[in-house]
Amino acid sequence: MSAKRFGTVAAVLAAVTCAFAPRAAQAIPIFAQRYNLTCGTCHSVLPELNAFGNEFRNRGYRIDGLAKHGTTIVALREQIGYTEVPPQGSTTRTVPAGAILAAGEVGRIEAFVHESLGSQGGPSSLFLGYLAYYDDHTHTVYRAGLFEMPLIHSPAQRLDTLTTYGYEGGRVGLNELTLATPRWGLEAERTVGVARFEATFGLGNAAGSAYGGKPVDTGTTQTFAAPEVGLYARVPLNDDLRLGIDAIAGSAGITPLGRPRFQDAYTRTGLSIDARRGRLELLAEQWWGRDFNGDGVGGRIDSTGGFARLRWRLGEHAFVGIREDSFAAPAATRSLLWYAEAQVTRHARVLIQQVRPIPGGPTSLEGALTIGVPWPHGK
């Protein structure tokens, strides 16, 4: 990127950040109205969760001992996006996308649904749908259904940008399953002291995406040839530093167009760090993967990649940040992403970002307005 272009982008980001001063976040009212709270209690910038919001989710969406009020069980999240470079097969630069979210209590069990409404010509589809139960005695939350992978951050549902992080959106050979794809199966998360341990048992995967999107027809069909098992650990060393490890293993049943079905056994291992110093936040993870039959003819494919994100907090509800993404399987791709986001009202977020390939290539300027309705009123 030229110095002039770089300066223009930096000026745009600064202008957006200054114009949209941080506001109290009041995103979607499903849980806020239940406990008479503002959504800013759980959200930093819609739809990303803060520390309290993550703990609330980890406890099965319950605050024991706090009085419950009438609740909105269904809400809408609508997003209007813009991109300089339309996706393949489209000429539209302004793209609407949305999702219906619903939650309700059935005794001690919480039912949660995230239905994509489709975008870019794609159909509506179920993105998340599970039952959650929190065991007070063991400090464990159990989920059954279609759930998001419990990575160091939300890989697809609660992103702070419009772009999937590094390795999490990568496909290896003919294996189209990604880490950002929700799984059908069982999940358990348990707190032990200050550490958190999680396990997943996947039997299938979702076919849609967080905001719909037109599927890319590759002519390949894929199922789980064997259950996928995942183990995850998050260990704080102090209040400002947390280390993590993820380990995943499974086997995919893949049927390419015009070819017989084959199985691809795969592993994925990641190491992560989450560090904070005042308003500065660092989040990074490196992945290593191995597909033992990724091409369908017995060829082993090794893959690597990850991301490093550095962002500066402008109050409680606005950020500016930079992130480097990488993925190689075996051909390598890298990109640098600049972004700024802020709550412009209690119920809306504005995001602007620029993605630049490394070492060079055409850049893409993108933006989005995200709104949650109806609007909650709480303490």
GIDAZI-V716189 format. One record per pair of residues at least 4 apart in sequence whose ideal C-beta (glycine too) atoms are under 7 Angstrom apart, sorted by the first residue. I is the first residue (numbers start at 1). J is the second residue. If there is no record, write none. Layout:
I_J ; I_J
//
This chain:
1_5 ; 1_6 ; 1_356 ; 1_363 ; 2_6 ; 3_7 ; 4_8 ; 5_9 ; 6_10 ; 7_11 ; 8_12 ; 9_13 ; 9_338 ; 9_354 ; 10_14 ; 11_15 ; 12_16 ; 12_352 ; 13_17 ; 13_320 ; 13_338 ; 13_340 ; 13_352 ; 14_18 ; 15_19 ; 16_20 ; 16_340 ; 16_350 ; 16_352 ; 17_314 ; 17_318 ; 17_320 ; 17_340 ; 17_342 ; 20_318 ; 20_342 ; 20_344 ; 20_350 ; 22_314 ; 22_315 ; 22_316 ; 22_317 ; 22_318 ; 22_342 ; 22_343 ; 23_317 ; 23_343 ; 23_344 ; 23_345 ; 23_346 ; 24_38 ; 24_40 ; 24_317 ; 24_346 ; 25_39 ; 25_40 ; 25_43 ; 25_44 ; 25_45 ; 25_46 ; 25_317 ; 25_343 ; 25_346 ; 26_38 ; 26_39 ; 26_40 ; 26_346 ; 26_347 ; 26_375 ; 26_376 ; 27_39 ; 27_43 ; 27_46 ; 27_47 ; 27_347 ; 27_372 ; 28_39 ; 28_75 ; 28_77 ; 28_101 ; 28_372 ; 29_33 ; 29_39 ; 29_72 ; 29_75 ; 29_374 ; 29_375 ; 29_376 ; 30_71 ; 30_72 ; 30_73 ; 30_75 ; 30_101 ; 30_103 ; 31_35 ; 31_61 ; 31_103 ; 32_37 ; 32_38 ; 32_39 ; 32_41 ; 32_376 ; 32_378 ; 33_69 ; 33_70 ; 33_71 ; 33_72 ; 33_376 ; 33_378 ; 34_68 ; 34_69 ; 34_71 ; 35_63 ; 35_66 ; 35_68 ; 36_69 ; 36_378 ; 36_379 ; 37_41 ; 37_378 ; 37_379 ; 38_376 ; 38_378 ; 38_379 ; 39_43 ; 39_376 ; 41_52 ; 42_49 ; 42_50 ; 42_52 ; 42_53 ; 42_56 ; 43_47 ; 43_48 ; 43_49 ; 43_50 ; 43_53 ; 44_48 ; 44_50 ; 44_316 ; 44_317 ; 45_160 ; 45_317 ; 45_318 ; 45_319 ; 45_341 ; 45_342 ; 45_343 ; 45_349 ; 46_343 ; 46_349 ; 46_370 ; 46_372 ; 47_77 ; 47_158 ; 48_158 ; 48_160 ; 49_53 ; 49_54 ; 49_57 ; 49_158 ; 51_55 ; 52_56 ; 53_57 ; 54_58 ; 55_59 ; 56_61 ; 56_63 ; 57_61 ; 58_141 ; 58_189 ; 59_134 ; 59_141 ; 60_110 ; 60_132 ; 60_133 ; 60_134 ; 60_141 ; 61_103 ; 61_110 ; 61_132 ; 62_134 ; 72_374 ; 73_102 ; 73_103 ; 73_104 ; 74_100 ; 74_102 ; 75_101 ; 75_372 ; 75_373 ; 75_374 ; 76_98 ; 76_100 ; 76_373 ; 77_98 ; 77_99 ; 77_101 ; 77_370 ; 77_372 ; 78_98 ; 78_371 ; 79_97 ; 79_98 ; 79_211 ; 79_368 ; 79_369 ; 79_370 ; 80_94 ; 80_96 ; 80_368 ; 80_369 ; 81_95 ; 81_97 ; 81_162 ; 81_366 ; 81_368 ; 82_93 ; 82_94 ; 82_366 ; 82_367 ; 83_93 ; 83_364 ; 83_366 ; 84_364 ; 84_365 ; 84_366 ; 85_364 ; 86_90 ; 86_91 ; 86_92 ; 86_93 ; 87_120 ; 89_214 ; 90_120 ; 90_121 ; 95_119 ; 95_120 ; 96_119 ; 97_119 ; 97_211 ; 97_212 ; 98_117 ; 99_114 ; 99_115 ; 99_116 ; 99_117 ; 99_127 ; 99_211 ; 100_115 ; 100_117 ; 101_113 ; 101_114 ; 102_113 ; 103_110 ; 103_111 ; 103_112 ; 104_111 ; 105_110 ; 106_111 ; 108_133 ; 109_131 ; 109_132 ; 109_133 ; 110_132 ; 111_131 ; 112_128 ; 112_130 ; 112_132 ; 113_128 ; 113_129 ; 114_127 ; 114_128 ; 114_157 ; 115_124 ; 115_126 ; 115_127 ; 116_124 ; 116_125 ; 116_127 ; 116_208 ; 116_209 ; 116_210 ; 116_211 ; 116_212 ; 117_124 ; 117_212 ; 118_122 ; 118_123 ; 118_124 ; 118_212 ; 119_211 ; 119_212 ; 119_213 ; 120_213 ; 120_214 ; 121_214 ; 122_212 ; 122_213 ; 122_214 ; 122_215 ; 124_212 ; 125_207 ; 125_208 ; 125_212 ; 126_146 ; 126_206 ; 126_208 ; 127_182 ; 127_206 ; 127_208 ; 127_209 ; 127_210 ; 128_146 ; 128_147 ; 128_148 ; 128_157 ; 128_182 ; 129_145 ; 129_146 ; 130_143 ; 130_144 ; 130_145 ; 130_146 ; 130_147 ; 131_143 ; 131_144 ; 131_145 ; 132_141 ; 132_142 ; 132_143 ; 133_142 ; 134_141 ; 135_140 ; 138_190 ; 139_190 ; 139_191 ; 140_188 ; 140_189 ; 140_190 ; 141_189 ; 142_188 ; 143_147 ; 143_187 ; 144_186 ; 146_182 ; 146_184 ; 146_206 ; 147_182 ; 147_183 ; 147_187 ; 148_154 ; 148_155 ; 148_156 ; 148_157 ; 148_182 ; 149_155 ; 149_179 ; 149_183 ; 149_200 ; 150_187 ; 150_189 ; 150_198 ; 150_200 ; 150_232 ; 151_155 ; 151_168 ; 151_179 ; 151_246 ; 152_244 ; 152_272 ; 152_274 ; 152_283 ; 152_285 ; 153_283 ; 154_158 ; 154_159 ; 155_164 ; 155_165 ; 155_168 ; 155_179 ; 155_180 ; 156_164 ; 156_180 ; 156_210 ; 157_210 ; 160_319 ; 160_341 ; 161_337 ; 161_339 ; 161_351 ; 161_353 ; 162_351 ; 162_353 ; 162_366 ; 162_368 ; 163_337 ; 163_355 ; 164_168 ; 164_169 ; 164_180 ; 165_307 ; 165_325 ; 166_305 ; 166_306 ; 166_307 ; 166_325 ; 166_326 ; 166_327 ; 167_179 ; 167_287 ; 167_305 ; 167_306 ; 167_327 ; 168_178 ; 168_179 ; 168_180 ; 169_178 ; 169_180 ; 170_178 ; 170_303 ; 170_305 ; 170_327 ; 170_329 ; 171_175 ; 171_176 ; 171_178 ; 172_289 ; 172_291 ; 172_294 ; 172_301 ; 172_303 ; 172_329 ; 173_291 ; 173_294 ; 173_295 ; 173_301 ; 174_220 ; 174_254 ; 174_256 ; 174_294 ; 174_295 ; 174_296 ; 175_252 ; 175_254 ; 175_264 ; 175_266 ; 175_291 ; 175_294 ; 176_218 ; 176_220 ; 176_222 ; 177_181 ; 177_205 ; 177_222 ; 177_252 ; 179_268 ; 181_205 ; 181_206 ; 182_205 ; 182_206 ; 183_200 ; 183_202 ; 183_205 ; 183_228 ; 184_202 ; 184_203 ; 184_204 ; 184_205 ; 185_200 ; 185_201 ; 185_202 ; 185_203 ; 186_201 ; 187_200 ; 188_198 ; 188_199 ; 189_196 ; 189_198 ; 190_197 ; 191_196 ; 192_197 ; 194_236 ; 195_233 ; 195_234 ; 195_235 ; 196_234 ; 197_233 ; 198_232 ; 199_230 ; 199_231 ; 200_230 ; 201_227 ; 201_229 ; 202_224 ; 202_227 ; 202_228 ; 202_250 ; 203_224 ; 203_227 ; 204_223 ; 204_224 ; 208_212 ; 209_213 ; 219_256 ; 219_257 ; 220_254 ; 220_255 ; 220_256 ; 220_257 ; 221_255 ; 222_252 ; 222_253 ; 222_254 ; 223_253 ; 224_228 ; 224_250 ; 224_252 ; 224_253 ; 225_251 ; 225_252 ; 225_253 ; 225_263 ; 226_250 ; 226_251 ; 227_250 ; 228_248 ; 228_250 ; 229_249 ; 229_250 ; 230_246 ; 230_247 ; 230_248 ; 231_247 ; 232_246 ; 233_244 ; 233_245 ; 234_242 ; 234_244 ; 235_242 ; 235_243 ; 236_241 ; 236_242 ; 237_241 ; 237_243 ; 240_275 ; 240_276 ; 240_277 ; 241_275 ; 242_274 ; 243_273 ; 244_272 ; 245_271 ; 246_269 ; 246_270 ; 247_269 ; 248_267 ; 248_268 ; 249_267 ; 250_266 ; 251_263 ; 251_264 ; 251_265 ; 252_263 ; 252_264 ; 252_266 ; 253_261 ; 253_263 ; 254_261 ; 254_262 ; 254_264 ; 254_296 ; 255_261 ; 256_296 ; 259_296 ; 262_293 ; 262_296 ; 263_293 ; 264_291 ; 264_292 ; 264_293 ; 264_294 ; 265_292 ; 265_293 ; 266_289 ; 266_290 ; 266_291 ; 267_289 ; 267_290 ; 268_287 ; 268_289 ; 269_287 ; 269_288 ; 270_285 ; 270_286 ; 270_287 ; 271_285 ; 271_286 ; 272_284 ; 272_285 ; 273_282 ; 273_284 ; 274_283 ; 275_282 ; 276_280 ; 276_281 ; 279_312 ; 279_313 ; 280_312 ; 281_311 ; 281_313 ; 282_310 ; 283_309 ; 284_306 ; 284_307 ; 284_308 ; 284_309 ; 285_306 ; 285_307 ; 286_306 ; 287_304 ; 287_305 ; 287_306 ; 288_304 ; 289_302 ; 289_303 ; 290_300 ; 290_302 ; 291_300 ; 291_301 ; 292_300 ; 293_298 ; 294_299 ; 294_301 ; 295_299 ; 295_301 ; 301_329 ; 301_330 ; 302_330 ; 303_328 ; 303_329 ; 304_328 ; 305_326 ; 305_327 ; 305_328 ; 306_326 ; 307_323 ; 307_324 ; 307_325 ; 308_323 ; 308_324 ; 309_321 ; 309_323 ; 310_321 ; 310_322 ; 311_319 ; 311_320 ; 311_321 ; 312_319 ; 312_320 ; 313_319 ; 314_318 ; 314_319 ; 314_320 ; 317_342 ; 317_343 ; 318_341 ; 318_342 ; 318_343 ; 319_341 ; 320_340 ; 321_339 ; 322_337 ; 322_338 ; 323_337 ; 324_334 ; 324_336 ; 325_334 ; 325_335 ; 325_337 ; 326_332 ; 326_334 ; 327_333 ; 328_332 ; 334_358 ; 335_355 ; 335_356 ; 335_357 ; 335_358 ; 336_356 ; 336_358 ; 337_353 ; 337_355 ; 338_353 ; 338_354 ; 339_351 ; 339_352 ; 339_353 ; 340_352 ; 341_349 ; 341_350 ; 341_351 ; 342_350 ; 343_348 ; 343_349 ; 344_348 ; 344_350 ; 347_371 ; 347_372 ; 347_373 ; 347_375 ; 348_369 ; 348_370 ; 348_371 ; 349_370 ; 350_369 ; 351_367 ; 351_368 ; 352_367 ; 353_366 ; 354_363 ; 354_364 ; 354_365 ; 355_363 ; 355_364 ; 356_363 ; 357_361
//
